[in-house]
Amino acid sequence: MLRKATITLAFTLGCFLQNKLHAQLKQTQFNGFGHVEYSLIRKDSSDSYFSLGEHDFFITSNLSKRISFLGEYVIRFDQSTSFFRTSIERSFLRYSYSNNHNIIAGKIHTPVNYWNDVYHHGRVFFPVIDRPFSFSYMVPLHTLGIQMQGQNLGNLGFGYDIVLGNGIASSDNFQKGINPSLTTAFHIKPLPGMRIGVSYYHNQLKENIAGSHVGHSIATGIAPSRQYKGPVNFQLISGSFAWFEKRFELLNEFSFNQTRTDSLGTANNVANFTYVGYRLNDQNIPFILVDYIKIANNDLHIYPTELLKTAVGYRYEFNYLVNLKAQVEHTWKKHSGNHLIHGHTGTLGFRLQLAYGF
């Protein structure tokens, strides 16, 4: 009799756990994104090659009525080691405590502009092939910390983000000193498909070193002769204008960056990215882009440079999870007097990108 009761209890418990697991899986979504590229580049000589891009594993889960989880894990090729490596790009819990107001804890995309707020690592969602130049030089890509957030408030769709977390020179487990980064960002959505936003980011770096959240080509990583000790006062002001309506598409990202060091004083850096596209129909979108960045010669934190990219492209969307982009682009680079190379160079390229989600 006891054996029969034990078997019945075990069976009942198993069914209960199975039902709970099934219910949780219904609240959890697993997605993946990737891309393959072909490039034909003409500089001093011509290069033609295929490349396998980032592959992104994306998880979202509703843990309760008010608590949700988002994780983004990327496999990418590392030029320095010639191997693929993995990274945790985002991993956070969100607690919705009241009507579109949230508290978020974990590793996030720093909400400094529209691009970093809206797009993740799946290239299928990018309107063009690459991120703007500013993401490689001045934008702090990630922050590990606490975020206060509000979305779609009032008639104008007002939104705010206030973030306190580890700074640019931190790792995902440690930061020197007691100077966290601060991000404040605000936006409105006055018309369908339109978003206008501004943000301010500040970080007092203890030393000029790279971390997990930097996103910059910092001077110590590229030019050993420019290494130095001492603090860096880093400020970034950004403005975004996005308008994606039924036919017309426009995105402009402006960034003004100021760094201050004891040795060379204040350096002022600027960047601007403009994308304009027009939907001929649901699948065919020709577009143009202009991407510009200038890092001042007296900036010790970021490697001084001046870049200008102009491109004409075409995007064909098979559906919302598969698209093919083609770009003819010219990139002009001016080398500063502080560089090992002087003068300027130009690169002409043709690129194809097949981006997909699953």
N, C-alpha and C positions, 0 to 999 in steps of 0.2 A: 504493500500500500504506500509506504514511504517512497519507494523507488518510483512508483507511478506519479506521485505528487511532485517529486523532484523533476521528472521529465516534463511534466505539464508546466511547471514554473519556468524551467529553462526555455521551453518552446515559446511561452508567452513573453518572456523577457527578450528573446531573440526577435520575435515579431515586432515588439515595441521599439527596440533599437533600430531595426531595419526601417520601420516607418519614419522614425525621427531622422535617420540618415537620408532617406529618400526626400523627406521634406526639406532638409538643409540643402541637398544637392539641387533641388528645384530653385532655391534662392541664390545659388552660386553659378556664375557664368565663367567659362574658360574660353579665351580667344587667343589667337596667334596672328602675328603680322610679320611680313618679311618683304625683301625686294632683291632683284637681280639687276645689274647695270652693265651697259656697254659704253665704253668711252673711246673716242678718237681725239687725241690731244696733239696740237701742233705748238711747239715752243722752239727750242734750239733744234730739236729733231722731232719726229713723229712717233707717237705710241698709240697702239690699238690693243684693247684688252677688255675682257669680261671680269666682273667682280661680284662677289656675293656679299650683300649688305647686311645690316643689322637684322636680327630675328628676335621678335619681341613676344614674350609670353605674358598675357594680360589676364588678371583674375579680379573679379568683383564679387562680393558676397554680402547679402543682408543678414547680419547676425541676429538682429532683433528689429522691432518696429522703429527704433531710433538709432541703432548702431550698425554701421556698415564698414566693410574692409575693401581696400584697393591695393593690389600688388602688381608691379611691372618689372619683369626680369628679362634682361637683354643679353644676347650672345652676339659679339662683334669681333671683327678681325683687328688684332693689335699689330700695328706696323713695327713697333719696337721689338717685338718678340717673334713676329711672323707666325703667330698662333692665334686661334680664336680664344676669347676669354669671356667670362660671364660677369654681370654686375646687377646689383639691385638698384634700379632707377627710382622706383617709388614703392613705399610700403607704409600704409598709414591706416588708422582707425578714425572714422568720422562719427561724432555724436551730434545728432540733430536735436537740439534742446528746445527749440521753439520756432515754428513757422519760418523756414528757410534760413535760420541762424544755426551755425554749426561750430563745434570745437573739433579740431583735427590734430592728432598727435602722430608723429612719425616722420618719414622722409618724403618730401613733396617736391614738385616743381615750384621754384620760387616765382610767385605771381607778379612779376615785374612788367609783363606785356601780354598782348593777346596771344601771340604764338606759344609762349611757354605755359599759358593758362589753358589753351584749348587743344593744342595738338600734343600727342604723345609720340612714341618712337615708331609707330606704324606709318611708313611713308605713303601708304595708300590715302591718308588723309591730308598730306601736304598738297598745297596747290601747285608747287614747283618741285624740283628735284632735291634741292638742298635747303638747310636752314640759312638764315641771314648770317653775314660775317660776324655780327656782334656777338653771336653765341660762341664763337671761338676765341673772342678777345675780352669782352667786358661784361657779358651777362652772367651772373651767378646762377648756374643751372638749377641747383638743388639747395634745399635747406632741410636740416634735421632739427625738428623742434616742435613748437606749439603754434597753431594757427587759429585765429578767430575769423569767421567767415560769414557773410550774409549774401544771399543771391536773390535776384528778381523781386526787389522790394519796391512797392508803390507803382504808380503809373509809368514811371521812366525806367523800370527794371533796374533800379539802383543796386549796386553790389560793392562790397568792401572786403578787404583782406588785411589783417594785421598779423605779422609773423615775427616771433622771437625764437632764434635758434642758433645753431653752430654757424660760424663764419666761413669765409672763403678758404682760409688756410687750415681748416679742420679736417679730420677724417670722420668716418661714420661712428667712431668710438672714442674720440679724444679731441680736445682743443686746448691749446696753450692759453694761459691768461684768463681773464674774467670779462672779456669784451664780446658779448653775443652780437649777432647781426640783427638788424631791425628792418622790416619791410612793411610799408604801408601802401595800399593800392585801392583805387576807387574807379568805378566805371558806371556808365548808364547805357541803356538800350532804348533810345528815343523812337526808333522805327524798326519794323520787322527786319531781321538780318543785319542790323547795324549795332555796333558797340564802340563806344568812345571811352578810353581809359587813360589814367595817369598813375604813376607810381614813384615812390622814393625808397631807395635802399642805402643803408649805411652799415659799414663795418670797419672797426679799427683793428687792422691786422698787427699782430705782435711781431711777426717776421715775414719776409718776402718768400714764402714757401708755398708749394702747391698742395692742395687737399682734394678731398673727394667731391667737393661742390664747386670747384673753381670754374671750369669751362673756359679758362683763359689760356692763351699762350703767354705765360708769365716769363719775365726776363731771366729768372734763374734757371728755367727749364730749357732755354734756347741759347743763351749767351753766358757761359760760365764767367766771362770777364766782368759781367755786370752784377754779379752776386754781391749782396751787402747785408748787413745786419741792421735792425732797427724797425720802428713801426711805420705802417702805411695807413693813412686815413683815406678810405675808399668810399666814394659816394656815386650813386647812379640815379639819374632822373630819366624816366621813360614816358613816352606818349604813344598811344596806339589809336588808330582809326581803322575799323573793319566794317565793310558793307558788302554782304553776300546776299544779293536779292535774286530774283528768278533768272535774270539774264546777266546783269552786270556784277562783276566782282572786283573789289578794291581792298587792299590791305597796305597800310603804311605804318611802319614801326620806326620811331625815332628814339635815340638814346644819347644822353649827355653824361659823360663820366668824368669825374674829377678825382685825381689822386694827389695826396700831399705827403712829401717826405722831407726829412730834415736836411738832406744833402742838396737836393735840386728844387725844392719848393713845390709849387702847385703846377700840375699838368692837366690840361683840358683836352678831352677826347670826344669825338662825335661819331655817330653812325646813323645811317638812314637806309631803310629797305622799303621799296615800293613795288607792289605787284598789281597788275591790272589784267583782268581776264573778261572774256565775253562768251556766254553760252550760246552757240548757234542753235543747239537743241540739247536734249538731256545727256548726250554723249560726247559732243565735240566742243572743246573749249580752247581757242587760241589765246595766248597771253604774252605779255612782255614783263620784264623785271629790270630794276636798277638797284644795285646794292653798293653802298659806299661806306667806308670807314677810314678814319684818320686817328692814329695814336701819336701824341706829341713826342717830340724828340727828347724832352726832359722827363719823360715818364720812366721811372725805374721799375715799376711793378709789371707793366705790360710791355711787350716788345714793340718799340716804335715802328710804325709802318703806315702805308697809305694804299688802299685797295679800292678798285672800282670794277664792278662786274655789270655788264649789260647783256641781256639775253632775249631772244625771241623763242617762244616755245608753243607746243601743242599738247593738250591732254585729251586722251580718249578714255572715257569711262565705260567699261563693259557693264559694270553695275557698281554699287557702292563699296564692294569689296575687292574689285580688280580694276586697275587702270594702267595705261601706258602713257608715259610722258616722253617727249622729245624736246631737246633744247640745243640751239646753236648759241654759243656764248663766247664773249671776249672778256678776259680778265686782265686788267692793267695794274701793275704793282710798282710803286715807287719805293726805293730803298733809301732809308735815312742815312745821314752822314755818320751816325753812330754804328751802323751795320758793317759787317765784314764785306758786304757787297754794296757798291754804290750805283747810282743811276736808276733806271727803271727797266722793267721787262713786260712783255705782253704775251698772253697765251690765248690761242684760239681753240675752241673745242666743240665737238658734237657729242651729245650724250643721249642715251636711251635708258629709261628705267621702267621695269615692270614691277609694280607694287601690288601686293595682295594681302588679304586677310582670310582667316579661316576659324 
